[in-house]
Amino acid sequence: MTMGMSRRAALAASAGATAALVAGGTAAAAPAKEDDLAKLPPAEKIRRVYARQKAKAGGTWYSHVTRVNAAGAMENVIEDDADHVVNGYSVQKLAVATAVMDKIDRGQLTLGQKLDLQADIILGGTGIYFLHTVWGDDITVANFLTAMLLVSDNTAVRMCGRVVPALEINDILAAKGFVHTRVEPVANPNRFFLGTTTPHEITNLLTRLANGTLLSAGSCAFLLSILRWINGYHDGIRRGMSSEERSRVATKYGADFNTLGAARHEAGVMFGADGSPALVYGFFAEGLGDLDNYGATHPAVEAHAVLGRTMFDTIQSTTSAAARTKTVMPKFQPNNGG
């Protein structure tokens, strides 16, 4: 984990800036009582719950939420210092995966290409590869992309760097119009720190992924199928959901700490009843307490869970005839072997 404060985070801290919640040009409303929330329009309900959960969790939040309107277009629900440049931590794995798939779309790489899983590339923290205790097997690009997005495997990031070096990742992201979403190169050209993004840029990436314009249709579908699968991260946004509901949410979590305190992030897409993208969210929070708690009881993660249930309930039955793409995940079926 990175213990140092980034230059941008240091500047933000020294300036003593406080995030302002803005939606449609209005400031955050005072938290509503629980029984009042049911009477509110969906967007206002989300704003009220966000304001309450942000205050309860503490820290400094940078957030962006959009929700589909009656015309099928995404409209802002929350813009809370959404252009702030923040260390994205493992949420940045979305950008890394985008760069790898872009190279596949251009015919310079394939999902079936194999690389050896070398012992000296193994990195601890989140993931599965470091648990193997023995290494050397050949794995496909599809294998390590799945590990990186489904269980946030850190070794998989290094595997990505072997096929798309750090500078090339940044060039691909720049070509796609991202200004602040970058990995941080190091001396080894095939390795990097995960770098920075903004809530606006990560929700833009996710919106384009969900409507099939970020990459080829097949590449977008591949990444979304991993992010939506029910074996993924459940402590935050998807905690209070059924398996069917979880399959309608593509999400990526990121957690770390720096000299400001703990950081807990989550970003993703919720899909309507017809498989159309219905809501996109990006929650980034730093300067939090409970530094060593990476579980479901961290205050910011508990806030994500409340927000997840609230947001999903507003799009539970949503459909959109104007949606560019519609995708429905196959129903989960348990398997007892054989």
N, C-alpha and C positions, 0 to 999 in steps of 0.2 A: 504494500500500500504506500501511497505517496503521503508523506507527513508534512511537506512544505506547502506553504500558501502560494498559489499562483500569483503572478504579477497583477492580473486583472482582479483577483479576489482581494489582494492587499489594497489596491486602489479603492475598490468598492467599500472595504471595511473602514479605511481611513477617512473616506468621504462621509461615512455615517448615513448613507442613503437608506431610506425606507421604501419598500416596495408599495406601490399604489395599485389597488385593484380597480381596473376600469373595464367596463363592459358597455359597449354602445355609447361611450362618452359619459357614463355616470359612475360616480364613486361607489365603493362597496356599501351595501346597506347593512344596518345593524342585524346581528343574528336573530332569526325568528324562533319563536317557540316551536316545539315539535309538532303540536297540533295545528299550527298555522301553516306549516310547509305544504300540506296537502292542498291548500287553497291557492297556492302560487302557480304561475305559469312555469313550464319546465326550466327555461333558462334562468329565471329568477330563483327558483328552488336550488339549482346547482350553485349559483352565486352565494346564496345565503349559507348553504352547507359548507362551501369552500371557506368563506370568511370565518365561520365558527371553528372548523377543524384546523385551519392554519393558526389561529390564535391559540388553540388548545395545545398543538404540537410544539409551538415555538419555532425558533430559528428564523432564517430569511428565505422566503419562497419566491421563485420566478416561475410563472405558469402561463399556459395558453390552452384554452379549450374552445373548440368549435363544434357546432351541432347543426344538423341538417334542418333547413326550413321547409315550408310548404311547397316551395318551388323546386326543391331538390338541391339547393345550393348550401354550402357550409357558411354559417354566420358565427361571428365571435360571440362567445358566452363569457369567457374570462380572458382578460389581458392584464397580467400582473407582472410588470417589468419584464415583458416577454422578449425583449431584445438584449437582455443582459447576457454577457458571455460568461459561461460557467463551465467548470470541469464536468464533462458528461459521465465520466467513469464508465460503467459497463453498458449504459444506454448507447454509448458510442459504437458498440458492436453492430448496431443497425447500420451505421455509416460504413464500417469495414465490410460488412456483408454486401452492401450495395456496390462497393467498388469491385469486389470479387465477381459478383454477378454481371456487372457491366463488362468486365473482361471476357466473361463467358459469352455474353450477347454479341461481342465483336469477334467471336471465333478464335480467340487467343488462348482459351482454356476450356476445359469441359468439366462437368460435374463428376464424371467418371475417372478423371485423371487421378493417379495414386501417388502419394508421397509417403516415405518411411517416417514413422513416428520415433524420432531419435531420442535417446535418453537425455542428451544434453539440452534438449529444447523444452523439457517438461517444466511447467510452472505451477505452483500450488495456488491455494485460494479456492475459488469456485470452480466447479467442473468435475470431470470423471477421469480424465487421462492420468492424472497424478496418482490416482488410487490403484492403478493397475499393478504397480510395483515391478513389473517387467515390461520392457518396451522393445520396439523394433519391427512391429507389424506394419504392413502397408495399408493405408487408409485413403479413401477417396476424398475429393474436395467436398462432395455432398455430405460425407461423414463428419468432417470437422466443422462445416458450416452449421449442421444440425446441432452438434454439441455446443457450439458457441452461442447459438440463439436459444436453444431449449433449456440448457442448464448453465449457461453463461461460462463455458469452459475457457480458462485463461490460456492454456496451451494452444487451443484452437486459434487464438489471435496470432500467436507466433507462426502457426501453420499458414494462416492467411498471408502473413508478411513474406513468406517464402515464395508465394505465387504472385503477389501484388505488393512490391516494396512501398515503404512509407511515402516517398515523394510521389509515386504514381497514384497512390490512394488519394492524396491531396489534390493532384491534378484532375482526377476523375470527379471528385466532389466539387471542385471549382467549375469544371465544365458543366456540371448540372445546376449551377447557379447558387451553390452554397458558399457563403462568404466567411463564416466563422466556424463552420463544422470542419474540423481538421484533426488529424492525428499529429503527435509530436515526435518528429524523427530523432533518432539517436545515432551514435557513431556507426553501428551496424545498420546498413541500409534496409535490411529485412526485419528489423525490429523497431518498435515505437511505443511511446506511451499513448494512451487512448485519447487524450487531448480534449478539445473544447467544442461547444455548440451553444445554441440559444434555444429557448422554448419555441420561438417562431420557426426556426429552421428545422427542428426535429419534428414538429407537427406538419410542416410542409412536406418533409420527406415521407412521413407516414401517410399523409393524404394522397400523395402521388403514388405511393406503393399500393394503397387500397383501391385507387381508381385505374391502376394499370398503366400509368404514364411515366413512372420513375425508371422502369426497365422494360424489357419485353414482357408480354402478357404471361408467358410461361415462367419467367424468372420472378415476377411479382407473385404469382400463384405459389411458387415453391417456397419463397420466404414467408409468406402469410400462413401457409399450411403449418410451418414449424411454430411460428409465433402464436397461433391459435390453438395448438394442440393441448389437450388437457393434462399432459404430464409436465407442463411447464411451471412457471412461477405462480404460486397461489397465495402468498402471504399478504399481498397488498390489494390492488384493484379487484382481483377475482376471488378474494377470500370468501365472501358471503354469497356465492353463486352456486347453482347446480352445475352438473357436468355439461348439460346442454347450453346453459348460459355461458359458461367458461369458453366453450368452443366458438362463441360469437365475439370473443374479445382477443385481439392480438396485442400482446403486451411485452415490454422489455423493462427490466428493473436494473438499477445501478446503485451501488453502495460503497462508500469509502469514507475517509476522513482527511482533514488537513488542519492547519493551525487555527482555523475558525471553529472547528468542532466536527461533528458527524455530518455526512451528506447522505441523503436518501432520495433517490429519483425514481420515477416511473413514467413511461410514455407508451401510448398505444392507440388502437382503433377499436371502436365498438360497431358491430354490424346489426342492421335492422332485421326484422322478421323475414324479409325477402332476400337477405344476403347483401343488401346494399350498405355502403359505408354510411353510418348515421351519426357518429360522434368521434372526434379525435382529441386526445388529451396529452399534455406534457407537463408534468409536475417535477420541478427541481427545487430541492431545499437543502440548504447548508447552514452551518452555525448551530446545529442541533446538539442536544445532549445525548445521554445514553450511548456513549461512543462505541462500546464493544458489543452492543446488542444488534445482531443482524437478523433477528427473528421477527415474528408477527406481532410481538408486544412492543416494538419500538414505537414511540408516539407518532412519528411521521408515517410509519407503515400502517398503524391503526387508522390514521387519517385517510390514507389511500383507500383502505377497505370501506370506510363509510362513504367516501366519494364515489367509489366504484359502484356500490349498491344504488346510491342516489342517481348517478348518471345513467346506469343501465335501465333503471325503472322508467326513465323518461323516454327511452327509445325501444322499450320492450316489444311494442307492437308496431313500430315505425316501418313503413314501406316507402319506396321512392321510385315512381315510374321513370323519373328523369335520370336515374343513376347510370353512370357510364359502365360500371361493372357490378355484377351480383355473384357472390360466391357463397355456397352453403357447404359446410363441413359435413363429411359422412358421420352418421350416428355412431357414437362409441359403442363397441361390442367387446365385452371381456372375453378372454380366451384362456382356457384351462390346459393348454398344451395339447399333446397328442399328435 
